[in-house]
Amino acid sequence: MKKTALITGASMGIGKALSEKLLSENYTVIGTCRSGLIPEITHANFHAFPLDLSNEASIESAYKEISSKFPQIDLLINNAGIGPDLGLDNPEKKSYKSTFEVNVSGTVFFTESLIKLIPKNGIILIISSKMGSINECVSSSSVAYRMSKTALNMYTKILTNKLEGNISVAAIHPGWVKTTIMDSNMELATLTPEQSAEGIYKFLISNFETGTFWDVEYEKKLEW
Ligand SMILES: NC(=O)c1ccc[n+]([C@@H]2O[C@H](COP(=O)([O-])OP(=O)(O)OC[C@H]3O[C@@H](n4cnc5c(N)ncnc54)[C@H](OP(=O)(O)O)[C@@H]3O)[C@@H](O)[C@H]2O)c1
């Protein structure tokens, strides 16, 4: 049976490539971004909706609009994320607040509303980052971004405990990907969004163990 996937942050970068990959694998794909407009994806099975994760009212109305049209979501990919302090040495209040609003609070409360639409054997992927791994951290930069991804890793564990035997959950490091999340990424990063999306799809169909933190680039489990 045709499956329905919801991908946040589908307007560009990894989310757009993932949307295109899942469409090519015969999913119906719901893609969100702040404007709700993703004209670059013209596939008949693609449906764009507005969602601003920093805005509570937007989360509520996105849930209402999406659930009225799609009563079942088989796969939720929490991909949307920002990194305004990536590469910066010191925390700064404005970007710290926006990073936590979008990456943490927005993702948590959107997911909590969506859970009731996900059936038994459904999947939730959280696009985290190796930069959120406490075990791997040898840097002192990007304070808000790193801490937001660490918080998402904990949320992955909490969801895993809560949904055990029902819905599988994993945190994903998508690799170092050529996107506009950080200026230097377009030049220096090692993976294209399409390569990252291929890797995420490979993991998705791998019958993975719930509660895994997975590195798509090196195809191995990461330490939390
Ligand atoms: N690129 C990398 O090397 C890398 C590495 C590790 C992890 N990641 C993670 O991968 C995910 C995707 O990142 P990317 O590199 O593809 O970044 P990107 O190209 O900048 O895309 C970010 C997406 O998030 C959406 N977004 C931004 N602010 C939002 C908000 N307030 N509410 C809802 N959606 C919002 C954007 O849509 P609009 O602006 O159109 O709303 C866009 O679709 C992020 O979680 C990032 O932390 C990336």
The ligand as a MOL file (V3000), in Angstrom:
LIG
                    3D

  0  0  0     0  0            999 V3000
M  V30 BEGIN CTAB
M  V30 COUNTS 48 52 0 0 0
M  V30 BEGIN ATOM
M  V30 1 N 23.9560 20.4370 6.0030 0
M  V30 2 C 24.6610 19.7250 6.8940 0
M  V30 3 O 25.8740 19.4930 6.7450 0
M  V30 4 C 23.9650 19.1510 8.1030 0
M  V30 5 C 24.7220 18.3590 8.9790 0
M  V30 6 C 24.1000 17.8160 10.0940 0
M  V30 7 C 22.7670 18.0430 10.3120 0
M  V30 8 N 22.0460 18.8300 9.4570 0 CHG=1
M  V30 9 C 20.6140 19.0390 9.7430 0
M  V30 10 O 19.8510 18.7130 8.5990 0
M  V30 11 C 18.6180 19.4280 8.6250 0
M  V30 12 C 18.3790 20.0900 7.2870 0
M  V30 13 O 19.3820 21.0650 7.1060 0
M  V30 14 P 19.9120 21.5770 5.6950 0
M  V30 15 O 21.3800 21.5600 5.7570 0
M  V30 16 O 19.1960 20.8980 4.5840 0 CHG=-1
M  V30 17 O 19.4710 23.1240 5.8290 0
M  V30 18 P 18.7430 24.1420 4.8490 0
M  V30 19 O 19.1130 23.8770 3.4320 0
M  V30 20 O 19.0150 25.4890 5.4290 0
M  V30 21 O 17.1920 23.7810 5.0430 0
M  V30 22 C 16.5360 24.0330 6.2520 0
M  V30 23 C 15.0470 23.8050 6.0850 0
M  V30 24 O 14.4110 24.1640 7.3200 0
M  V30 25 C 13.3190 25.0400 7.0450 0
M  V30 26 N 13.1260 25.9930 8.1330 0
M  V30 27 C 13.9510 26.9980 8.5320 0
M  V30 28 N 13.3950 27.6940 9.5370 0
M  V30 29 C 12.1950 27.1250 9.7860 0
M  V30 30 C 11.1400 27.3910 10.7100 0
M  V30 31 N 11.1920 28.4270 11.5720 0
M  V30 32 N 10.0490 26.5960 10.6830 0
M  V30 33 C 9.9540 25.5830 9.8140 0
M  V30 34 N 10.8980 25.2550 8.9070 0
M  V30 35 C 12.0060 26.0380 8.8960 0
M  V30 36 C 13.6970 25.7530 5.7620 0
M  V30 37 O 12.5170 26.1810 5.0880 0
M  V30 38 P 12.0570 27.7060 4.8670 0
M  V30 39 O 13.2640 28.5780 5.1170 0
M  V30 40 O 11.6220 27.7170 3.4250 0
M  V30 41 O 10.9580 27.8890 5.8380 0
M  V30 42 C 14.4240 24.6570 4.9900 0
M  V30 43 O 13.5030 23.8940 4.2430 0
M  V30 44 C 18.7320 20.4130 9.7900 0
M  V30 45 O 18.0580 19.8930 10.9240 0
M  V30 46 C 20.2280 20.4700 10.0590 0
M  V30 47 O 20.5300 20.8150 11.3920 0
M  V30 48 C 22.6090 19.3830 8.3580 0
M  V30 END ATOM
M  V30 BEGIN BOND
M  V30 1 1 1 2
M  V30 2 2 2 3
M  V30 3 1 2 4
M  V30 4 1 4 5
M  V30 5 2 4 48
M  V30 6 2 5 6
M  V30 7 1 6 7
M  V30 8 2 7 8
M  V30 9 1 8 9
M  V30 10 1 8 48
M  V30 11 1 9 10
M  V30 12 1 9 46
M  V30 13 1 10 11
M  V30 14 1 11 12
M  V30 15 1 11 44
M  V30 16 1 12 13
M  V30 17 1 13 14
M  V30 18 2 14 15
M  V30 19 1 14 16
M  V30 20 1 14 17
M  V30 21 1 17 18
M  V30 22 2 18 19
M  V30 23 1 18 20
M  V30 24 1 18 21
M  V30 25 1 21 22
M  V30 26 1 22 23
M  V30 27 1 23 24
M  V30 28 1 23 42
M  V30 29 1 24 25
M  V30 30 1 25 26
M  V30 31 1 25 36
M  V30 32 1 26 27
M  V30 33 1 26 35
M  V30 34 2 27 28
M  V30 35 1 28 29
M  V30 36 1 29 30
M  V30 37 2 29 35
M  V30 38 1 30 31
M  V30 39 2 30 32
M  V30 40 1 32 33
M  V30 41 2 33 34
M  V30 42 1 34 35
M  V30 43 1 36 37
M  V30 44 1 36 42
M  V30 45 1 37 38
M  V30 46 2 38 39
M  V30 47 1 38 40
M  V30 48 1 38 41
M  V30 49 1 42 43
M  V30 50 1 44 45
M  V30 51 1 44 46
M  V30 52 1 46 47
M  V30 END BOND
M  V30 END CTAB
M  END
